[in-house]
Amino acid sequence: MSTVDLARFQFAWTSVNHFFFVPVTIGLALLTALLQTWWYRNKNPDLLRLTRFFGTLLLISVAVGVVTGLVQEFEFGMNWGAYSRLVGNVFGPPLAMEGLAAFFLESTFLGLWVFGWDKLSRRVHLLCIWLVAAGSMLSAAFILAANSWMHHPVGYKMEGGKPQLDNIVAVFTNPVFLWGYGKVVLALSELVQAFFPRTFQRARHQAVLRFHTSELAFRTLGFIASSLHQ
């Protein structure tokens, strides 16, 4: 086994572990936002308990996703430095947008949400978790746009033997990106449906929230399948 094979195996293993947390994080952020919105409207203490529970899972998912994502960044430079120098003018901008815009939006308002329960107004606190959900979806969009360019290069021209970005719109309308991002959205919708079934609609008149076990298992399996089929 050559060093190239080892580098490919290492990056593939890191990517698989990292990508699993992408739809999980997006789905949990949306689920937590929906639960807190429901609690904001009717002040059901059970909904507050569920909001805090899934919010804790969201925080763990974000933390693990950040750690695995940082490992990927180091592997880009250490294992694939020549490739990064070659295509960095096209591959770099979507990654920079993700780091400077989406990730900071997500992480900043996640911190405000975690530590602002007793410090922010209920309305502002609710807005924070919705901005976290928006930031997580934007983060996935920027990353998948960069990934899709490697599969189907668009929006560039060759200068001095290197690709130079000349149409950022083409990068974000890449058919590979649209298809891949659609599957991520499908995966997060499966996660939300798994934990937000019709039983929740009947919980308005119940003291305890219950789940249909069979429906929960079916939808969760669908979410996992959608997540891994990328």
Backbone as CSV, one residue per row, in Angstrom:
resi,resn,N_x,N_y,N_z,CA_x,CA_y,CA_z,C_x,C_y,C_z
1,MET,0.848,-1.209,0.000,0.000,0.000,0.000,0.875,1.248,0.000
2,SER,0.653,2.131,-0.963,1.456,3.330,-1.105,0.978,4.416,-0.143
3,THR,1.789,5.482,-0.056,1.400,6.601,0.801,0.135,7.294,0.271
4,VAL,-0.042,7.277,-1.045,-1.257,7.870,-1.622,-2.490,7.084,-1.175
5,ASP,-2.359,5.742,-1.183,-3.483,4.917,-0.726,-3.794,5.178,0.743
6,LEU,-2.746,5.326,1.553,-2.958,5.616,2.973,-3.624,6.981,3.161
7,ALA,-3.190,7.964,2.355,-3.794,9.294,2.448,-5.268,9.248,2.043
8,ARG,-5.578,8.480,1.009,-6.970,8.345,0.580,-7.813,7.666,1.654
9,PHE,-7.274,6.613,2.245,-8.020,5.902,3.288,-8.251,6.799,4.495
10,GLN,-7.226,7.551,4.888,-7.358,8.436,6.045,-8.409,9.500,5.791
11,PHE,-8.363,10.124,4.613,-9.312,11.188,4.323,-10.726,10.640,4.165
12,ALA,-10.848,9.454,3.556,-12.174,8.840,3.405,-12.774,8.520,4.767
13,TRP,-11.965,7.979,5.669,-12.446,7.629,7.004,-12.879,8.882,7.763
14,THR,-12.082,9.944,7.680,-12.440,11.189,8.352,-13.711,11.786,7.756
15,SER,-13.821,11.738,6.422,-14.989,12.324,5.754,-16.275,11.598,6.133
16,VAL,-16.216,10.264,6.191,-17.405,9.495,6.550,-17.861,9.859,7.959
17,ASN,-16.922,9.918,8.885,-17.278,10.251,10.268,-17.768,11.689,10.398
18,HIS,-17.198,12.595,9.591,-17.621,13.992,9.657,-18.988,14.173,9.016
19,PHE,-19.192,13.581,7.854,-20.427,13.837,7.123,-21.645,13.286,7.855
20,PHE,-21.469,12.258,8.648,-22.622,11.723,9.376,-23.238,12.785,10.278
21,PHE,-22.412,13.692,10.787,-22.923,14.706,11.713,-23.514,15.913,10.991
22,VAL,-23.346,15.994,9.666,-23.899,17.132,8.926,-25.424,17.108,8.944
23,PRO,-26.074,16.060,8.408,-27.544,16.051,8.474,-28.071,15.941,9.898
24,VAL,-27.314,15.275,10.782,-27.747,15.182,12.184,-27.806,16.577,12.811
25,THR,-26.765,17.380,12.584,-26.729,18.726,13.144,-27.821,19.606,12.553
26,ILE,-27.980,19.558,11.228,-29.014,20.373,10.589,-30.396,19.962,11.086
27,GLY,-30.638,18.650,11.135,-31.943,18.163,11.577,-32.228,18.494,13.024
28,LEU,-31.226,18.337,13.905,-31.423,18.655,15.313,-31.650,20.152,15.528
29,ALA,-30.942,20.984,14.752,-31.145,22.432,14.881,-32.564,22.811,14.496
30,LEU,-33.048,22.243,13.397,-34.414,22.542,12.974,-35.433,21.977,13.957
31,LEU,-35.182,20.761,14.432,-36.090,20.142,15.397,-36.159,20.952,16.687
32,THR,-35.000,21.372,17.196,-34.967,22.176,18.415,-35.681,23.504,18.216
33,ALA,-35.485,24.115,17.039,-36.157,25.380,16.755,-37.673,25.209,16.701
34,LEU,-38.127,24.118,16.103,-39.569,23.869,16.039,-40.157,23.621,17.429
35,LEU,-39.449,22.828,18.232,-39.930,22.554,19.587,-39.976,23.819,20.434
36,GLN,-38.919,24.643,20.327,-38.915,25.864,21.130,-39.987,26.833,20.654
37,THR,-40.249,26.860,19.340,-41.329,27.709,18.828,-42.671,27.267,19.389
38,TRP,-42.875,25.968,19.435,-44.119,25.436,19.990,-44.234,25.774,21.474
39,TRP,-43.112,25.615,22.191,-43.120,25.973,23.617,-43.345,27.474,23.804
40,TYR,-42.786,28.291,22.932,-42.949,29.738,23.011,-44.420,30.126,22.878
41,ARG,-45.165,29.359,22.096,-46.558,29.703,21.839,-47.509,29.233,22.942
42,ASN,-47.248,28.022,23.514,-48.222,27.524,24.512,-47.638,27.264,25.896
43,LYS,-46.308,27.438,26.074,-45.657,27.339,27.389,-45.871,25.976,28.053
44,ASN,-45.940,24.924,27.257,-46.049,23.564,27.777,-44.697,23.148,28.367
45,PRO,-44.619,22.819,29.661,-43.322,22.467,30.259,-42.693,21.222,29.638
46,ASP,-43.510,20.300,29.120,-42.950,19.127,28.465,-42.191,19.512,27.196
47,LEU,-42.701,20.499,26.494,-42.016,20.967,25.294,-40.703,21.656,25.646
48,LEU,-40.676,22.366,26.755,-39.419,22.978,27.203,-38.400,21.901,27.536
49,ARG,-38.857,20.844,28.203,-37.948,19.752,28.530,-37.384,19.103,27.268
50,LEU,-38.232,18.891,26.271,-37.773,18.308,25.011,-36.839,19.258,24.263
51,THR,-37.131,20.541,24.328,-36.262,21.520,23.674,-34.865,21.477,24.262
52,ARG,-34.782,21.447,25.565,-33.467,21.391,26.220,-32.761,20.067,25.931
53,PHE,-33.530,18.978,25.886,-32.929,17.667,25.630,-32.312,17.613,24.237
54,PHE,-33.095,17.961,23.213,-32.574,17.912,21.849,-31.550,19.009,21.606
55,GLY,-31.648,20.124,22.339,-30.620,21.150,22.254,-29.279,20.657,22.766
56,THR,-29.303,19.826,23.804,-28.056,19.227,24.305,-27.449,18.286,23.268
57,LEU,-28.291,17.487,22.627,-27.804,16.610,21.562,-27.224,17.425,20.403
58,LEU,-27.870,18.544,20.090,-27.360,19.427,19.037,-25.979,19.952,19.384
59,LEU,-25.787,20.363,20.623,-24.497,20.890,21.059,-23.406,19.824,20.933
60,ILE,-23.716,18.598,21.309,-22.746,17.497,21.194,-22.422,17.226,19.729
61,SER,-23.451,17.214,18.882,-23.246,16.956,17.461,-22.379,18.030,16.820
62,VAL,-22.623,19.291,17.174,-21.813,20.380,16.632,-20.362,20.242,17.082
63,ALA,-20.161,19.913,18.343,-18.802,19.782,18.877,-18.024,18.685,18.152
64,VAL,-18.653,17.529,17.974,-17.975,16.425,17.278,-17.758,16.773,15.810
65,GLY,-18.740,17.433,15.188,-18.587,17.831,13.797,-17.452,18.810,13.595
66,VAL,-17.276,19.751,14.523,-16.181,20.716,14.425,-14.839,20.012,14.546
67,VAL,-14.729,19.083,15.477,-13.460,18.364,15.677,-13.075,17.581,14.423
68,THR,-14.015,16.818,13.870,-13.705,16.037,12.666,-13.457,16.947,11.468
69,GLY,-14.145,18.095,11.408,-13.909,19.033,10.312,-12.528,19.655,10.367
70,LEU,-12.036,19.945,11.578,-10.680,20.477,11.715,-9.638,19.468,11.260
71,VAL,-9.869,18.196,11.542,-8.949,17.155,11.080,-8.911,17.138,9.559
72,GLN,-10.074,17.291,8.920,-10.115,17.344,7.461,-9.305,18.506,6.916
73,GLU,-9.386,19.662,7.547,-8.625,20.823,7.083,-7.133,20.563,7.135
74,PHE,-6.670,19.934,8.189,-5.248,19.607,8.272,-4.858,18.584,7.212
75,GLU,-5.748,17.651,6.922,-5.444,16.654,5.899,-5.372,17.280,4.517
76,PHE,-6.166,18.315,4.260,-6.062,19.024,2.980,-4.644,19.559,2.776
77,GLY,-4.074,20.140,3.823,-2.750,20.715,3.700,-1.625,19.706,3.781
78,MET,-1.769,18.686,4.625,-0.677,17.733,4.851,-0.686,16.574,3.859
79,ASN,-1.874,16.099,3.492,-1.958,14.943,2.589,-2.148,15.353,1.136
80,TRP,-2.841,16.473,0.915,-3.182,16.880,-0.449,-2.770,18.327,-0.697
81,GLY,-1.561,18.675,-0.240,-1.074,20.042,-0.382,-0.926,20.477,-1.835
82,ALA,-0.412,19.590,-2.696,-0.222,19.947,-4.108,-1.564,20.200,-4.783
83,TYR,-2.539,19.369,-4.469,-3.873,19.568,-5.043,-4.496,20.867,-4.549
84,SER,-4.332,21.161,-3.262,-4.901,22.387,-2.701,-4.278,23.623,-3.345
85,ARG,-2.974,23.583,-3.618,-2.330,24.724,-4.284,-2.823,24.868,-5.716
86,LEU,-3.108,23.744,-6.374,-3.536,23.779,-7.770,-4.938,24.365,-7.927
87,VAL,-5.874,23.910,-7.111,-7.276,24.310,-7.288,-7.749,25.269,-6.198
88,GLY,-6.825,25.772,-5.407,-7.214,26.621,-4.283,-7.957,27.871,-4.677
89,ASN,-7.696,28.411,-5.878,-8.372,29.633,-6.303,-9.865,29.418,-6.551
90,VAL,-10.268,28.175,-6.793,-11.679,27.861,-6.991,-12.245,27.153,-5.767
91,PHE,-11.478,26.230,-5.242,-11.924,25.421,-4.113,-11.965,26.227,-2.817
92,GLY,-11.093,27.230,-2.719,-10.979,27.993,-1.487,-12.142,28.923,-1.171
93,PRO,-12.662,29.705,-2.161,-13.734,30.658,-1.842,-14.962,30.062,-1.157
94,PRO,-15.533,28.929,-1.627,-16.679,28.383,-0.884,-16.327,27.979,0.545
95,LEU,-15.111,27.454,0.744,-14.695,27.087,2.097,-14.511,28.324,2.965
96,ALA,-13.979,29.402,2.376,-13.824,30.648,3.132,-15.187,31.227,3.500
97,MET,-16.138,31.161,2.565,-17.489,31.639,2.861,-18.112,30.837,4.002
98,GLU,-17.867,29.543,4.002,-18.417,28.698,5.065,-17.836,29.083,6.419
99,GLY,-16.520,29.296,6.457,-15.885,29.611,7.727,-16.210,31.009,8.239
100,LEU,-16.185,32.002,7.333,-16.356,33.394,7.737,-17.809,33.795,7.907
101,ALA,-18.717,33.107,7.246,-20.126,33.494,7.308,-20.959,32.461,8.053
102,ALA,-21.116,31.286,7.452,-22.052,30.297,7.995,-21.609,29.769,9.355
103,PHE,-20.329,29.385,9.482,-19.882,28.788,10.739,-19.943,29.792,11.881
104,PHE,-19.523,31.043,11.627,-19.577,32.044,12.687,-21.015,32.387,13.047
105,LEU,-21.909,32.391,12.058,-23.321,32.613,12.356,-23.847,31.506,13.254
106,GLU,-23.547,30.269,12.890,-24.027,29.119,13.661,-23.442,29.089,15.060
107,SER,-22.129,29.215,15.164,-21.471,29.075,16.465,-21.790,30.245,17.398
108,THR,-21.860,31.462,16.862,-22.145,32.624,17.698,-23.520,32.523,18.343
109,PHE,-24.520,32.227,17.518,-25.871,32.193,18.059,-26.158,30.902,18.825
110,LEU,-25.391,29.848,18.562,-25.515,28.663,19.405,-25.022,28.970,20.808
111,GLY,-23.919,29.719,20.902,-23.432,30.130,22.220,-24.427,31.014,22.949
112,LEU,-25.023,31.957,22.209,-26.046,32.811,22.825,-27.250,31.990,23.276
113,TRP,-27.602,30.982,22.488,-28.748,30.149,22.854,-28.443,29.314,24.093
114,VAL,-27.254,28.733,24.162,-26.903,27.870,25.287,-26.840,28.665,26.589
115,PHE,-26.217,29.834,26.558,-25.993,30.595,27.785,-27.023,31.713,27.999
116,GLY,-28.013,31.799,27.122,-28.939,32.915,27.229,-30.319,32.575,27.730
117,TRP,-30.492,31.377,28.308,-31.830,30.988,28.760,-32.414,31.974,29.770
118,ASP,-31.619,32.415,30.714,-32.118,33.308,31.762,-31.662,34.746,31.570
119,LYS,-31.037,35.029,30.414,-30.476,36.364,30.189,-31.128,37.086,29.019
120,LEU,-31.624,36.358,28.048,-32.267,36.957,26.887,-33.780,36.831,27.001
121,SER,-34.479,37.710,26.316,-35.937,37.587,26.277,-36.314,36.324,25.514
122,ARG,-37.493,35.819,25.746,-37.931,34.590,25.102,-37.943,34.727,23.584
123,ARG,-38.312,35.888,23.089,-38.360,36.093,21.643,-36.965,36.110,21.030
124,VAL,-36.038,36.841,21.659,-34.664,36.903,21.153,-34.004,35.532,21.250
125,HIS,-34.274,34.827,22.349,-33.698,33.500,22.528,-34.204,32.539,21.459
126,LEU,-35.464,32.623,21.113,-36.022,31.800,20.041,-35.389,32.148,18.707
127,LEU,-35.161,33.435,18.459,-34.513,33.857,17.221,-33.120,33.258,17.101
128,CYS,-32.421,33.131,18.212,-31.063,32.579,18.199,-31.043,31.157,17.637
129,ILE,-31.953,30.302,18.083,-31.926,28.918,17.624,-32.332,28.815,16.155
130,TRP,-33.193,29.718,15.691,-33.535,29.720,14.266,-32.346,30.174,13.422
131,LEU,-31.547,31.104,13.934,-30.336,31.520,13.220,-29.297,30.404,13.221
132,VAL,-29.261,29.600,14.289,-28.388,28.423,14.310,-28.798,27.452,13.209
133,ALA,-30.097,27.211,13.081,-30.587,26.317,12.039,-30.248,26.846,10.650
134,ALA,-30.419,28.156,10.444,-30.088,28.753,9.151,-28.591,28.650,8.868
135,GLY,-27.772,28.909,9.891,-26.322,28.813,9.716,-25.858,27.408,9.381
136,SER,-26.470,26.402,9.998,-26.075,25.020,9.701,-26.417,24.643,8.270
137,MET,-27.549,25.113,7.753,-27.911,24.816,6.370,-27.006,25.556,5.390
138,LEU,-26.640,26.797,5.709,-25.706,27.536,4.864,-24.333,26.882,4.867
139,SER,-23.902,26.409,6.024,-22.602,25.744,6.136,-22.546,24.518,5.232
140,ALA,-23.586,23.709,5.277,-23.630,22.532,4.426,-23.638,22.916,2.954
141,ALA,-24.328,24.000,2.609,-24.392,24.433,1.210,-23.014,24.824,0.689
142,PHE,-22.255,25.595,1.454,-20.936,26.022,1.009,-19.982,24.828,0.869
143,ILE,-20.014,23.928,1.835,-19.121,22.770,1.795,-19.466,21.868,0.611
144,LEU,-20.747,21.614,0.400,-21.150,20.745,-0.703,-20.892,21.403,-2.051
145,ALA,-20.931,22.724,-2.115,-20.591,23.408,-3.364,-19.129,23.163,-3.726
146,ALA,-18.252,23.251,-2.738,-16.835,22.976,-2.984,-16.620,21.513,-3.359
147,ASN,-17.283,20.620,-2.650,-17.158,19.196,-2.943,-17.681,18.873,-4.345
148,SER,-18.794,19.494,-4.727,-19.387,19.218,-6.036,-18.492,19.703,-7.169
149,TRP,-17.756,20.785,-6.928,-16.853,21.282,-7.965,-15.785,20.249,-8.306
150,MET,-15.343,19.488,-7.308,-14.329,18.458,-7.575,-14.901,17.357,-8.463
151,HIS,-16.197,17.083,-8.358,-16.829,16.062,-9.183,-17.184,16.592,-10.569
152,HIS,-17.588,17.858,-10.626,-18.020,18.453,-11.891,-17.562,19.908,-11.915
153,PRO,-16.309,20.171,-12.365,-15.769,21.541,-12.345,-16.540,22.474,-13.282
154,VAL,-16.985,23.602,-12.737,-17.693,24.623,-13.520,-17.261,25.993,-13.030
155,GLY,-17.544,27.022,-13.832,-17.322,28.395,-13.403,-15.868,28.789,-13.254
156,TYR,-14.997,28.261,-14.101,-13.574,28.587,-13.988,-12.959,28.710,-15.385
157,LYS,-11.765,29.283,-15.418,-10.967,29.339,-16.632,-9.518,29.055,-16.262
158,MET,-8.774,28.537,-17.187,-7.383,28.176,-16.926,-6.475,29.369,-17.201
159,GLU,-5.635,29.695,-16.232,-4.637,30.751,-16.364,-3.327,30.264,-15.765
160,GLY,-2.307,30.222,-16.586,-1.011,29.763,-16.103,-1.021,28.323,-15.644
161,GLY,-1.871,27.504,-16.254,-1.942,26.092,-15.890,-2.743,25.812,-14.640
162,LYS,-3.412,26.845,-14.095,-4.220,26.662,-12.891,-5.636,27.182,-13.128
163,PRO,-6.639,26.520,-12.555,-8.008,27.018,-12.697,-8.214,28.271,-11.852
164,GLN,-8.886,29.263,-12.445,-9.204,30.503,-11.761,-10.722,30.688,-11.765
165,LEU,-11.280,31.001,-10.618,-12.717,31.194,-10.515,-13.136,32.441,-11.287
166,ASP,-14.150,32.288,-12.154,-14.661,33.437,-12.882,-16.188,33.525,-12.869
167,ASN,-16.845,32.558,-12.227,-18.309,32.594,-12.152,-18.761,31.842,-10.905
168,ILE,-18.928,32.575,-9.804,-19.318,31.937,-8.543,-20.743,31.419,-8.609
169,VAL,-21.577,32.053,-9.439,-22.960,31.592,-9.565,-22.988,30.183,-10.148
170,ALA,-22.116,29.914,-11.117,-22.063,28.575,-11.725,-21.685,27.522,-10.695
171,VAL,-20.839,27.886,-9.732,-20.441,26.938,-8.689,-21.634,26.544,-7.830
172,PHE,-22.509,27.518,-7.551,-23.651,27.243,-6.675,-24.900,26.794,-7.439
173,THR,-24.800,26.726,-8.749,-25.877,26.135,-9.548,-25.407,24.869,-10.235
174,ASN,-24.277,24.364,-9.792,-23.737,23.097,-10.304,-24.782,21.995,-10.102
175,PRO,-25.156,21.253,-11.132,-26.175,20.212,-10.947,-25.778,19.156,-9.921
176,VAL,-24.489,18.887,-9.791,-24.039,17.932,-8.773,-24.309,18.488,-7.383
177,PHE,-24.079,19.789,-7.213,-24.357,20.428,-5.922,-25.854,20.411,-5.604
178,LEU,-26.672,20.765,-6.584,-28.116,20.806,-6.345,-28.649,19.436,-5.962
179,TRP,-28.151,18.401,-6.607,-28.588,17.039,-6.299,-28.097,16.613,-4.915
180,GLY,-26.829,16.858,-4.620,-26.276,16.458,-3.327,-26.892,17.212,-2.175
181,TYR,-27.104,18.521,-2.353,-27.710,19.307,-1.278,-29.162,18.909,-1.069
182,GLY,-29.827,18.539,-2.152,-31.199,18.052,-2.017,-31.280,16.807,-1.161
183,LYS,-30.292,15.926,-1.297,-30.290,14.708,-0.484,-30.013,15.024,0.983
184,VAL,-29.188,16.039,1.245,-28.945,16.440,2.631,-30.223,16.996,3.249
185,VAL,-30.944,17.825,2.490,-32.208,18.369,2.988,-33.205,17.236,3.230
186,LEU,-33.211,16.233,2.344,-34.084,15.077,2.536,-33.719,14.342,3.818
187,ALA,-32.419,14.203,4.076,-31.982,13.512,5.286,-32.423,14.250,6.543
188,LEU,-32.279,15.572,6.543,-32.683,16.315,7.743,-34.198,16.291,7.910
189,SER,-34.942,16.276,6.793,-36.390,16.200,6.921,-36.818,14.863,7.512
190,GLU,-36.085,13.801,7.163,-36.374,12.497,7.745,-36.107,12.506,9.242
191,LEU,-35.040,13.189,9.654,-34.733,13.255,11.084,-35.828,14.005,11.834
192,VAL,-36.259,15.138,11.275,-37.303,15.914,11.935,-38.591,15.111,12.014
193,GLN,-38.933,14.404,10.922,-40.151,13.606,10.927,-40.046,12.428,11.888
194,ALA,-38.825,11.937,12.104,-38.653,10.811,13.016,-38.989,11.205,14.450
195,PHE,-38.632,12.430,14.843,-38.842,12.868,16.216,-39.979,13.867,16.355
196,PHE,-40.653,14.173,15.254,-41.759,15.118,15.304,-42.956,14.518,14.578
197,PRO,-43.364,13.294,14.953,-44.453,12.619,14.246,-45.810,13.184,14.607
198,ARG,-46.840,12.562,14.076,-48.205,13.050,14.311,-48.583,12.978,15.784
199,THR,-47.895,12.125,16.534,-48.203,12.024,17.961,-48.019,13.363,18.659
200,PHE,-47.038,14.163,18.200,-46.813,15.464,18.821,-48.023,16.363,18.656
201,GLN,-48.771,16.196,17.562,-49.940,17.037,17.353,-51.025,16.739,18.380
202,ARG,-51.067,15.505,18.855,-52.050,15.144,19.867,-51.569,15.463,21.272
203,ALA,-50.324,15.910,21.390,-49.760,16.172,22.718,-50.307,17.458,23.332
204,ARG,-51.059,18.218,22.562,-51.625,19.452,23.113,-52.545,19.157,24.295
205,HIS,-53.160,17.962,24.302,-54.118,17.613,25.345,-53.619,16.469,26.218
206,GLN,-52.291,16.234,26.194,-51.723,15.157,26.984,-50.638,15.718,27.879
207,ALA,-50.463,15.072,29.028,-49.422,15.519,29.960,-48.067,14.948,29.591
208,VAL,-48.052,13.803,28.919,-46.802,13.133,28.554,-46.776,12.952,27.050
209,LEU,-45.630,13.256,26.430,-45.493,13.075,24.994,-45.077,11.636,24.714
210,ARG,-45.778,10.996,23.766,-45.482,9.610,23.426,-45.176,9.504,21.947
211,PHE,-44.442,8.466,21.626,-44.067,8.230,20.240,-44.647,6.898,19.769
212,HIS,-44.975,6.831,18.471,-45.273,5.554,17.853,-43.936,4.879,17.546
213,THR,-43.617,3.815,18.240,-42.299,3.205,18.119,-42.008,2.748,16.698
214,SER,-42.976,2.128,16.061,-42.743,1.632,14.704,-42.483,2.770,13.727
215,GLU,-43.257,3.854,13.838,-43.076,4.989,12.944,-41.724,5.648,13.192
216,LEU,-41.351,5.779,14.450,-40.067,6.366,14.799,-38.923,5.549,14.219
217,ALA,-38.972,4.222,14.364,-37.906,3.372,13.847,-37.821,3.459,12.330
218,PHE,-38.976,3.448,11.661,-38.993,3.497,10.200,-38.384,4.793,9.688
219,ARG,-38.800,5.922,10.260,-38.307,7.203,9.789,-36.827,7.393,10.124
220,THR,-36.395,6.872,11.282,-34.980,6.985,11.642,-34.105,6.197,10.684
221,LEU,-34.544,4.997,10.303,-33.796,4.207,9.326,-33.731,4.932,7.986
222,GLY,-34.825,5.572,7.605,-34.819,6.341,6.369,-33.844,7.494,6.422
223,PHE,-33.764,8.143,7.581,-32.801,9.243,7.752,-31.364,8.755,7.629
224,ILE,-31.051,7.620,8.274,-29.686,7.097,8.212,-29.323,6.716,6.785
225,ALA,-30.251,6.083,6.071,-29.999,5.695,4.691,-29.753,6.930,3.824
226,SER,-30.546,7.973,4.008,-30.365,9.195,3.229,-29.024,9.867,3.550
227,SER,-28.600,9.778,4.810,-27.347,10.410,5.223,-26.141,9.732,4.601
228,LEU,-26.158,8.399,4.579,-24.988,7.657,4.125,-24.936,7.512,2.622
229,HIS,-26.070,7.707,1.924,-26.100,7.550,0.475,-25.709,8.862,-0.168
230,GLN,-24.460,9.261,-0.011,-23.968,10.547,-0.538,-22.715,10.306,-1.360
